[in-house]
């Protein structure tokens, strides 16, 4: 029996579509990094997808994405056979089929595709569902060593007669290492506090009456913030660590280069430095997520450098497309606005919130915000950094802004 040519072509195409796959592609948007692009397509939680994305596009984890360039995603496209997902892609695992069905519905609700797979007969299958033995946690490109002495989960707990619970962390220095846990309002929540630069890179430097280094002042504020978070029951990680400094009350903080990232030496090249700390955060994020932790937040703290005559209030950046990141940054800014209105009514507050495509916002898994504390070259702004009471206030206000964000999440 001879088939008409048109029917023969249709049958041939149907056979190929049923067993061979191709990949969905998309163009990178402004602000996209590897993690943020995979996060948008709900692929970021499995390292198998990330590794396949790098392989498909011949990229390394340190590479930047180019706006407007098309990238293949680790999403296999199948011609749905109209019977079942399992027979379409040739698997027996019913649970995997349910996950694939849910994934297609999630992609549809996210408006990343226009039609249901049942109608269009186009089935999207994440790479990890058909090519990976297990869901592997995203790991750092650099080994994260050390005992994580900065985290509440590794703290030494003690009790004092007639008092509450206390924890001891050597990272805070002799004067501040004992921390009283006054309540558990943040119990079950995890925070990653990242002081900018460090190691071979001091960040912004002002050769004023004394040499002022950005990384030292950001580090001191971060230590105070971590201490505040732990005192309210949180698990808080100090990503950049200097075991010799601790919390300091001096005005002039000596510049050094002995900071580490969770015990690992900090690379000289900027992209490698950022990839190291982003990888360390993402590694921990996956660990906590497997334990059922739902609330994880990252705060990156920096000190800006501008012209000497430009006075700058504390300002904030958020991820360009993350609503949660924007809410976090707004909560932080609102707290500072309230504090300025209370303590300096006639001065006013001009700190702002903006989106920006920064590496640490684009490539970390937790909800994140980026903070600039002051202009290190402006004499008035320097007071915000030099006085230990001001550094303590900055830490407490950041803490209150974080708590404000958590309240917004709970109420929604």
C-alpha positions as CSV (number, residue, x, y, z in Angstrom):
1,X,0.0,0.0,0.0
2,X,1.4,3.4,-1.0
3,X,0.8,6.4,1.3
4,X,0.3,9.9,0.0
5,X,3.4,11.9,0.2
6,X,1.8,14.4,2.7
7,X,0.7,11.6,5.0
8,X,4.2,10.1,4.9
9,X,5.8,13.4,5.9
10,X,3.4,13.8,8.8
11,X,4.0,10.3,10.0
12,X,7.8,10.8,9.8
13,X,7.6,14.1,11.7
14,X,5.4,12.5,14.4
15,X,7.8,9.7,14.9
16,X,10.8,11.9,15.3
17,X,9.0,14.4,17.6
18,X,7.9,11.6,19.9
19,X,11.4,10.4,20.6
20,X,13.9,13.2,19.9
21,X,14.0,16.5,21.8
22,X,15.3,20.0,21.4
23,X,15.8,22.7,23.9
24,X,13.8,25.8,24.7
25,X,15.8,29.0,24.1
26,X,15.3,32.5,25.5
27,X,17.1,35.9,25.2
28,X,18.8,37.3,28.3
29,X,17.2,40.4,29.7
30,X,18.8,43.4,31.3
31,X,20.0,42.3,34.8
32,X,20.1,38.6,34.0
33,X,22.8,36.5,35.4
34,X,23.1,32.7,35.2
35,X,21.3,32.2,38.5
36,X,18.6,34.8,37.9
37,X,17.8,33.5,34.4
38,X,17.5,29.9,35.7
39,X,15.5,31.1,38.7
40,X,13.0,32.8,36.4
41,X,12.4,29.4,34.7
42,X,12.3,27.6,38.0
43,X,15.4,25.6,37.3
44,X,17.9,27.1,39.7
45,X,17.3,24.6,42.6
46,X,19.1,21.7,40.9
47,X,22.8,21.8,40.1
48,X,22.2,19.3,37.3
49,X,20.2,22.0,35.4
50,X,22.8,24.6,36.1
51,X,25.7,22.4,34.9
52,X,23.7,21.5,31.7
53,X,23.0,25.2,31.0
54,X,26.7,25.9,31.2
55,X,27.4,22.9,28.9
56,X,24.8,23.9,26.3
57,X,26.0,27.4,26.1
58,X,29.7,26.7,26.5
59,X,29.9,29.0,29.6
60,X,31.6,28.9,32.9
61,X,30.0,29.9,36.2
62,X,32.0,33.1,36.2
63,X,30.8,34.3,32.8
64,X,28.3,37.1,32.3
65,X,25.2,36.9,30.1
66,X,24.8,39.4,27.3
67,X,21.5,41.2,27.0
68,X,19.6,40.2,23.9
69,X,21.7,37.1,23.2
70,X,19.8,33.8,23.0
71,X,20.7,31.0,25.4
72,X,19.6,27.4,25.4
73,X,17.8,26.4,28.6
74,X,18.0,23.0,30.2
75,X,14.4,22.4,29.2
76,X,13.7,19.5,26.8
77,X,10.8,20.1,24.4
78,X,8.7,17.0,23.6
79,X,5.7,16.5,21.3
80,X,3.1,15.4,23.8
81,X,1.4,12.1,22.5
82,X,-2.0,12.9,24.0
83,X,-1.9,9.8,26.2
84,X,0.4,10.5,29.1
85,X,3.6,12.2,30.1
86,X,5.3,8.9,31.0
87,X,4.6,7.4,27.6
88,X,5.6,10.6,25.8
89,X,9.1,10.7,27.3
90,X,9.5,7.0,28.0
91,X,9.7,6.9,31.8
92,X,8.0,4.8,34.4
93,X,8.3,7.1,37.4
94,X,4.8,8.4,38.2
95,X,6.1,11.0,40.7
96,X,8.4,12.4,38.1
97,X,5.5,12.7,35.7
98,X,3.5,14.6,38.3
99,X,6.4,17.0,38.8
100,X,6.7,17.6,35.1
101,X,3.0,18.3,34.9
102,X,3.2,20.7,37.8
103,X,6.2,22.4,36.2
104,X,4.3,23.0,32.9
105,X,1.5,24.5,34.9
106,X,3.9,26.7,36.9
107,X,5.5,27.9,33.7
108,X,2.1,28.7,32.2
109,X,1.0,30.7,35.3
110,X,4.3,32.5,35.2
111,X,3.4,33.6,31.7
112,X,6.6,32.1,30.3
113,X,4.6,30.1,27.8
114,X,1.2,30.9,26.2
115,X,-0.6,27.6,26.0
116,X,-1.2,24.4,28.0
117,X,0.7,21.4,26.9
118,X,-2.6,19.5,26.5
119,X,-3.7,22.0,23.9
120,X,-0.5,22.7,22.1
121,X,0.9,19.2,22.4
122,X,4.3,20.9,23.4
123,X,5.6,19.5,26.7
124,X,8.4,21.2,28.6
125,X,10.6,18.8,30.6
126,X,13.4,20.1,33.0
127,X,16.7,18.4,32.3
128,X,17.0,17.1,35.9
129,X,13.9,15.0,35.5
130,X,15.3,12.8,32.7
131,X,19.1,13.0,33.0
132,X,20.1,13.2,36.7
133,X,20.2,10.5,39.2
134,X,19.2,12.7,42.1
135,X,18.5,16.3,43.0
136,X,22.0,17.6,43.8
137,X,22.6,20.8,45.8
138,X,24.3,23.7,44.1
139,X,27.9,23.8,45.3
140,X,30.4,26.5,45.5
141,X,33.1,26.8,42.8
142,X,35.6,27.1,45.7
143,X,35.6,24.7,48.6
144,X,34.0,26.2,51.7
145,X,36.2,25.3,54.6
146,X,36.2,26.1,58.3
147,X,33.7,25.4,61.0
148,X,31.2,28.1,60.2
149,X,31.8,29.6,63.6
150,X,29.8,32.6,62.6
151,X,26.5,30.8,62.4
152,X,23.9,30.4,65.2
153,X,23.7,26.7,64.5
154,X,27.4,26.3,65.5
155,X,27.3,28.6,68.6
156,X,28.3,27.5,72.0
157,X,25.4,27.8,74.4
158,X,25.8,28.7,78.0
159,X,23.5,29.8,80.9
160,X,24.2,32.3,83.5
161,X,22.6,32.1,86.9
162,X,19.3,34.0,87.0
163,X,19.6,35.0,83.3
164,X,18.5,33.8,79.9
165,X,20.3,31.9,77.2
166,X,23.7,33.1,76.1
167,X,25.9,32.1,73.1
168,X,29.6,32.7,72.6
169,X,31.1,33.5,69.2
170,X,34.9,34.2,69.1
171,X,34.4,36.0,65.7
172,X,32.9,39.0,67.6
173,X,36.1,39.5,69.7
174,X,36.6,39.3,73.4
175,X,34.4,42.3,74.3
176,X,31.4,41.3,72.3
177,X,31.7,37.5,71.9
178,X,29.0,36.7,74.6
179,X,25.5,37.3,73.2
180,X,22.3,37.0,75.1
181,X,19.4,35.5,73.1
182,X,16.7,37.8,74.3
183,X,13.9,36.2,72.3
184,X,13.2,33.8,69.4
185,X,11.3,36.1,67.0
186,X,13.6,35.1,64.2
187,X,14.0,31.4,65.0
188,X,13.9,29.2,61.9
189,X,15.1,32.0,59.6
190,X,18.5,32.1,58.0
191,X,20.5,35.2,57.1
192,X,23.7,35.7,55.0
193,X,25.5,39.0,55.8
194,X,28.2,39.9,53.3
195,X,30.6,42.7,53.9
196,X,31.9,44.1,50.7
197,X,35.4,43.4,49.3
198,X,38.0,42.1,51.7
199,X,41.2,40.1,51.4
200,X,43.4,41.6,48.6
201,X,40.7,44.1,47.8
202,X,40.0,46.9,50.4
203,X,37.3,48.5,48.3
204,X,37.0,52.3,48.4
205,X,39.9,54.0,50.2
206,X,40.1,57.5,51.5
207,X,43.6,58.9,52.2
208,X,42.2,61.5,54.6
209,X,43.8,62.4,58.0
210,X,43.9,58.7,58.3
211,X,43.6,55.9,55.8
212,X,40.0,54.6,55.7
213,X,39.2,51.3,54.0
214,X,35.7,50.4,52.9
215,X,36.0,46.7,53.8
216,X,36.9,47.4,57.4
217,X,33.9,49.6,58.1
218,X,31.5,47.4,56.2
219,X,32.8,44.4,58.1
220,X,32.3,46.1,61.5
221,X,28.7,47.0,60.7
222,X,28.1,43.5,59.4
223,X,29.4,41.9,62.6
224,X,27.1,44.0,64.7
225,X,24.2,43.1,62.5
226,X,24.9,39.4,62.8
227,X,25.1,39.8,66.5
228,X,21.7,41.5,66.6
229,X,20.1,38.8,64.5
230,X,21.5,36.0,66.7
231,X,20.2,37.8,69.8
232,X,16.7,37.3,68.4
233,X,17.1,33.6,67.6
234,X,18.2,33.7,63.9
235,X,20.7,31.6,62.2
236,X,23.1,34.3,60.8
237,X,26.1,33.6,58.6
238,X,29.0,36.1,58.4
239,X,30.2,35.2,54.9
240,X,33.5,37.2,54.9
241,X,35.4,36.7,58.2
242,X,38.5,38.2,59.9
243,X,39.4,36.1,63.0
244,X,41.6,38.9,64.4
245,X,39.4,41.9,64.2
246,X,36.1,41.2,66.0
247,X,33.8,44.1,66.7
248,X,35.9,47.2,67.2
249,X,35.0,50.5,68.9
250,X,37.9,52.5,67.5
251,X,37.2,55.4,65.1
252,X,40.1,54.5,62.8
253,X,39.9,50.8,61.8
254,X,43.2,49.5,60.7
255,X,43.3,48.3,57.1
256,X,44.5,44.7,56.5
257,X,44.2,41.9,54.0
258,X,43.6,38.8,56.1
259,X,39.9,38.3,55.5
260,X,38.6,34.9,54.3
261,X,35.4,33.6,52.7
262,X,34.3,30.9,55.1
263,X,38.0,30.0,55.7
264,X,38.9,30.0,52.0
265,X,41.4,32.6,50.6
266,X,39.8,35.4,48.7
267,X,40.8,35.5,45.0
268,X,42.4,38.7,43.5
269,X,40.2,38.8,40.4
270,X,36.8,40.4,41.0
271,X,34.6,38.0,39.3
272,X,36.2,35.0,41.0
273,X,35.8,36.8,44.4
274,X,32.1,37.4,43.8
275,X,31.6,33.8,42.4
276,X,33.2,32.4,45.5
277,X,30.9,34.2,48.0
278,X,27.8,33.7,45.8
279,X,28.7,30.0,45.6
280,X,29.2,29.7,49.4
281,X,25.8,31.3,50.0
282,X,24.0,29.1,47.5
283,X,25.6,26.0,48.9
284,X,24.2,26.8,52.4
285,X,20.9,27.9,51.0
286,X,20.4,24.5,49.4
287,X,21.3,22.8,52.7
288,X,18.8,24.8,54.7
289,X,16.1,24.4,52.1
290,X,16.4,20.6,52.3
291,X,15.9,21.0,56.1
292,X,12.6,22.8,55.4
293,X,13.8,26.4,56.0
294,X,11.6,28.7,53.9
295,X,12.9,32.2,54.9
296,X,16.4,33.0,53.8
297,X,17.8,36.5,53.2
298,X,21.1,37.9,52.1
299,X,22.3,41.5,52.8
300,X,25.4,42.9,51.0
301,X,26.9,45.9,52.8
302,X,29.2,48.4,51.1
303,X,30.6,51.9,51.5
304,X,30.4,54.1,48.4
305,X,33.1,56.5,47.1
306,X,32.1,59.7,45.5
307,X,33.4,63.3,45.2
308,X,34.4,64.8,48.5
309,X,31.7,67.4,48.5
310,X,28.8,64.9,47.9
311,X,26.9,63.9,51.0
312,X,25.0,60.6,50.7
313,X,22.5,59.0,52.9
314,X,22.3,55.3,53.2
315,X,20.8,53.9,49.9
316,X,19.7,50.5,48.6
317,X,19.7,48.3,45.5
318,X,17.4,45.4,44.7
319,X,17.3,42.8,41.9
320,X,15.7,44.1,38.8
321,X,12.9,41.6,38.5
322,X,12.5,40.1,42.0
323,X,9.5,41.5,43.8
324,X,10.7,40.1,47.1
325,X,14.1,41.8,46.7
326,X,12.4,45.1,46.0
327,X,10.2,44.7,49.1
328,X,13.2,43.9,51.2
329,X,15.1,47.0,50.0
330,X,12.0,49.2,50.5
331,X,11.6,47.9,54.1
332,X,15.2,48.7,54.8
333,X,14.8,52.2,53.4
334,X,11.5,52.9,55.2
335,X,13.2,52.1,58.5
336,X,16.0,54.5,57.8
337,X,13.5,57.2,56.8
338,X,11.6,56.7,60.0
339,X,14.8,56.9,62.1
340,X,15.9,60.1,60.4
341,X,12.5,61.7,60.9
342,X,12.7,60.9,64.6
343,X,16.3,61.6,65.4
344,X,17.0,64.4,62.8
345,X,13.6,65.9,62.1
346,X,14.9,69.0,60.3
347,X,17.6,67.3,58.3
348,X,15.6,65.1,56.0
349,X,16.5,61.8,54.4
350,X,17.5,61.4,50.8
351,X,18.4,57.8,50.6
352,X,16.8,55.9,47.7
353,X,15.9,52.5,46.5
354,X,16.8,51.4,42.9
355,X,17.2,48.3,40.9
356,X,20.6,47.4,39.6
357,X,22.1,44.4,37.8
358,X,24.9,43.6,40.3
359,X,26.5,40.2,40.4
360,X,25.6,39.4,44.0
361,X,22.0,40.3,43.4
362,X,21.8,38.3,40.2
363,X,23.7,35.2,41.3
364,X,22.5,34.4,44.8
365,X,19.5,32.3,45.6
366,X,18.2,34.0,48.8
367,X,16.1,37.2,48.6
368,X,18.8,39.8,48.6
369,X,19.4,43.6,49.1
370,X,22.5,45.6,48.6
371,X,23.3,48.5,51.0
372,X,25.6,51.5,50.6
373,X,26.3,53.1,54.0
374,X,28.0,56.4,53.1
375,X,30.4,58.3,50.9
376,X,33.8,57.4,52.4
377,X,35.3,60.6,51.1
378,X,32.7,63.1,52.5
379,X,33.7,64.5,55.9
380,X,30.1,64.4,57.2
381,X,29.4,60.9,55.9
382,X,32.7,59.8,57.6
383,X,31.1,60.5,61.0
384,X,28.5,57.8,60.2
385,X,31.4,55.3,59.9
386,X,34.0,56.6,62.4
387,X,31.8,56.7,65.5
388,X,31.2,53.2,66.9
389,X,27.8,54.3,68.2
390,X,26.8,55.2,64.6
391,X,28.0,51.9,63.3
392,X,25.9,50.2,66.0
393,X,22.9,52.3,65.0
394,X,23.4,51.3,61.3
395,X,23.4,47.6,62.3
396,X,20.3,48.0,64.5
397,X,18.4,49.9,61.8
398,X,19.3,47.3,59.2
399,X,18.0,44.6,61.6
400,X,14.7,46.5,62.1
401,X,14.3,46.8,58.3
402,X,14.8,43.1,58.0
403,X,12.2,42.4,60.6
404,X,9.9,44.8,58.8
405,X,10.3,42.7,55.7
406,X,9.6,39.5,57.5
407,X,6.4,41.0,58.9
408,X,5.3,41.9,55.4
409,X,5.9,38.3,54.2
410,X,3.9,36.9,57.1
411,X,1.0,39.2,56.5
412,X,0.7,38.3,52.8
